[in-house]
Amino acid sequence: MLNPRKVSYGGEELWKTLPPADRPFFQANDCQIDWRVEQEYRIVGDLDLSHFQPDDLIVFTKTQAEANTLQSNSIWPVFPFDYLAELAKIQA
């Protein structure tokens, strides 16, 4: 059974205090963008995507070109990371 866990965001000081089992669920937040807007959850291991409906997930890519290519084969919406960065700025 999968145990998704909410990602913890923080700096190097927090990272150093985490036991190894908690480190896969940590994301550095050391830039101008507050990535907590992602509301990211992670699991350790493989995830079977066939159980998810079209409105359950969002896929992010590095570039708009990659998003355009992937969208033709994805039932989920695909956005470049720029979209997430802009959303984070709006939320801040």
C-alpha positions in Angstrom: 0.0 0.0 0.0 1.3 3.4 -0.9 1.7 6.0 1.8 1.8 9.4 0.2 3.3 12.1 2.4 3.1 15.8 2.2 6.4 17.4 1.3 8.2 19.5 3.9 9.9 22.6 2.6 12.8 24.3 4.3 16.5 25.2 4.3 19.7 23.4 4.9 19.2 23.5 8.7 16.0 21.5 8.5 17.6 19.0 6.0 20.4 18.3 8.5 18.0 17.4 11.2 15.9 14.9 9.1 16.4 11.2 9.6 17.2 9.4 6.3 13.7 8.0 6.0 12.2 11.5 5.9 14.6 13.0 3.3 12.7 11.8 0.3 9.8 14.0 1.5 11.9 17.2 1.8 12.3 20.0 -0.8 14.7 22.9 -0.4 12.9 26.2 -0.4 16.0 28.5 -0.8 14.9 30.7 -3.6 12.6 33.6 -4.3 9.6 31.3 -5.1 7.6 29.8 -2.3 7.1 26.2 -3.7 4.5 25.3 -1.0 1.9 26.4 -3.5 2.5 23.0 -5.2 0.9 21.2 -2.3 3.2 18.3 -3.3 2.9 14.8 -2.0 5.5 12.1 -2.6 5.8 8.3 -2.3 8.8 6.1 -2.3 8.6 3.6 -5.2 6.5 3.3 -8.4 3.1 4.9 -8.8 0.5 3.2 -11.1 -1.1 6.2 -12.9 -3.9 4.1 -14.4 -6.0 4.7 -11.3 -6.1 8.5 -11.7 -8.9 10.4 -13.5 -8.2 13.4 -15.8 -8.9 15.9 -13.1 -6.8 14.1 -10.4 -3.3 15.2 -11.6 -1.3 17.9 -13.3 1.9 17.2 -15.1 4.7 19.7 -15.2 7.6 19.9 -17.7 10.6 22.1 -18.0 9.6 23.9 -21.2 6.4 24.8 -23.1 7.6 22.7 -26.1 7.9 19.6 -23.8 4.4 20.4 -22.4 3.0 20.6 -25.9 4.5 17.3 -27.0 3.5 15.5 -23.9 -0.1 16.9 -23.8 -1.0 14.9 -27.0 -0.4 11.7 -25.1 -1.6 12.7 -21.6 -5.2 12.6 -20.2 -4.0 15.1 -17.6 -3.3 18.8 -18.1 0.4 19.5 -18.9 2.1 22.8 -18.0 5.6 24.1 -18.1 7.3 25.0 -14.7 6.9 28.6 -15.6 3.2 28.3 -15.0 3.9 27.0 -11.4 6.4 29.8 -10.8 3.9 32.4 -11.8 1.2 30.8 -9.7 3.6 30.9 -6.7 4.2 34.6 -7.3 0.5 35.3 -7.3 -0.1 33.3 -4.1 2.7 35.2 -2.3 
